[in-house]
C-alpha cells in the first residue's frame, strides 16, 4: 500500500525526461518494476487480499498525489493484477518463474494503460516504460532464482 502511494507521489513530482522522438518518459517507472515484484511477494504471502491493500493505496494516492495519477495507477494495477492473479492461481511453477512471467505480461499492459490515461502513450514511451519496469523485475528474478538454486543444492546435499 505504501509503495503505491509513494510511487504515485513520486510520479506527481518527478520531472519527465524527453525521449529522442520527443515523447516523455517518467523515470519513476524504474521503481515500478520492483513494486510489481513486491506485489508478487505479497500475493504469495496473503493471497488475493493484496487487492484490498492496493485499493487503499490508490484511494490514498487520490489525496496525496493527483486524482489523474490515482485513476491511471488504479486502472494499470488492475490490468496487471488480473494477469498476476491468473498466473498465481493456475500455475505451480517455481516462484522465480512466476515473477518473471507475471512481469513480462504485466509490465507492457500496465504501462500501456497508465501512459494512455495520463496522455503520454507513444510507441517509444511505451517501450521505455516497459523496459524500465522489466529491468527491476529481472534483477529480483535473478536474486530469487539464485536463492532457489542454493536451496535446491542444500536440500540435495542434506538428503
N, C-alpha and C positions, 0 to 999 in steps of 0.2 A: 504494500500500500504506500509506504513512504517513498519507495523508488519511483512509483508512478507520479506522485506529486512532485518529487524532486526533478525528474526528467522534464515534466511539463513546465515547471517553473524555469528550468534552465533553457528550454526552447523559447520561452517568452522573453528572456533577457540576453541570450547569446546572439551576437550578430551573425547573419547568414554570410556564407562565402560564395562569391561569384565563380561559376564554373566556366570553362573555355567557351561553351556555347552561349553564355550569357544567362543561363538558368542559375538558380540559387540552391545551395546545399546547406542544410543545418548541421554543423559539426557535432552537435549534441547527439546525433544519430549514432555516433560511435559507442556511446554508453548504452544505447537501446539493445544492442546485441547481448550485453551482459544481463539486462533486465529480462530478455526472453529466457535466458538460461536460469536465472533466479526463479522465474515463473515455473520452469520445468521442475526445479528442485522443490518448490512449494507444492506443486501439484502432486509430486511423488510423495510428499510428506502428509498433506492434508486432503488430497483428492480434489474433488470439484468445489470444495469450499473456498478454494483460492479465488473463485469468481466473486464472492462477496467482498473480499479484500480489494479486488480490482475495482469493483463498483464504488466502494467507499473512496478509494484513491481518485477515481475520476470525478466524483462529487466534490471532494476537497480541492481538486485542480480547478474546478469551475470558479471557486472563490480566490484561490491563491495564484493561479496563472491567468488565463483568459478563457472565456466561455468557448471561443472558437477552437482553441487548443484542446480544451477538455473534451468537446464533442468529437474532434478529429481523433484524439487519443482513444476515447472510448470505442469509437467505431473500428479503429485499427486494431485495438487489443481484442475486440470481439471477433473480428475476422480471423486474426491469428490464433486466438484461443480455440476456435472451432476446429482448426487443423490439429492443434495440440491435443484437444480432448479426444478426437478420433484416434490419433496415434497412441496416446497413453492408454486408452480404453481397449483398443482392439489388437494391440501388438504386445508381444512379450520379449522384444529384442532387448539386448543389453542397454542400460541407461545411457551410455555414451552414444550409441547409435540413435536412440530416440532423441537425444539433444540435437544431434547433427541433422537428422531428417526433419524434425519439427522446425528447426531454424531455417533449413532450406525451403520448406514450404511456407512458413510464417513470415519470414523477412520480406520477400517480394510482395506478398499480399498486404501485409501491414504497411509497408512503405507506400504502395500504390494508394491505399485508402487514405492514409494520413496526408500525403502530399496533395492528393486530389481535393481533400476537404479544406486545406489551407491555401489552395490555389497556387501551388508550386510544382505541380507534376509536369515534367518533361522527360523524354527518354534518358537524358544524361543525369538529371537529378534523381530519377528513379533508380538508375544503375548505381550511382554514387551512394545513395542512402542504403540500398540493399547490400552493397558490398561492404559498407562500413559496419552494418549490423552483423553481417556474417563473419567479419573479422573477429569481433568479440566472441561470437558463438564458437568459431573454430578453435580459438585459444582455449576456451573452457572445455570443449570436446577433447582436445589433446590432453589436458590435465586429467580429466575424468577417465579417459581411455587408459592413460598411463597407470592410474591408480587401480583400475580394474585388472589390468595385466599383472601388476605387482601382487594384488590379492590372489589371482589365479596361480601364480608361481608359488606363493606361500602355501596355498591350500594343497597343491600337488606335492610339495616337498614335505608337508606335515602329514600327508596321508600315507 
